[in-house]
Amino acid sequence: MSSGVSRLMVGSFIGTGAALEVRTVGFRPKYVKIFNVSADNAAGEWLQGMADDSAFKTITDGTVSVITSDGITPLSDGFGVGADADLNVDGELVRWVAFE
């Protein structure tokens, strides 16, 4: 069983407040982390084995929860992000990292 990372990509997008897809990764990720670096400073993490549209979500005060909708979904060439009110806020900068 390999524990190394074969590919890593980073990028950013501007939140829309609606579900969106990031198709610039070039592979199906096994791990995705997004950071809303604007006003909310929230983060979401999805790991292989988790359900689609879910994430571990950390908000500004440090509270961590597992969301089961409006989270992160791996795609064949990237990932989708749901309309979570902390992670994908209209007009706010979101940075991301994805590993294969």
C-alpha positions, 0 to 999 in steps of 0.5 A: 500500500503506497503512502506517497503523494503522486500528484498535488495541485493548488489553486483558487476560485471566487465563491459563487454561493451556489454549487460549482465545479473545479475541473482544472486539477487533472486527476481524481483527488484522494484529498481536497482541502479548501480555505475561504481566506476572505471574511469567514476564514473557514476550511473544509476537508474531504478524504477518500472514503468519505461520502460525496458532498461531505466534509470536515468543516472548521469555522472561524471560532475553531468549531469542527463538524462533519457536514453531509451536504453542500460539502466536497465531491471528487470528480474525475478531473477535479472536485465539486464544492456545494453551496455551504454558507461558510465555505462557498460564499459569493464573492469571497476568495477560496484557495484549495489543495488537492492530492492524488 
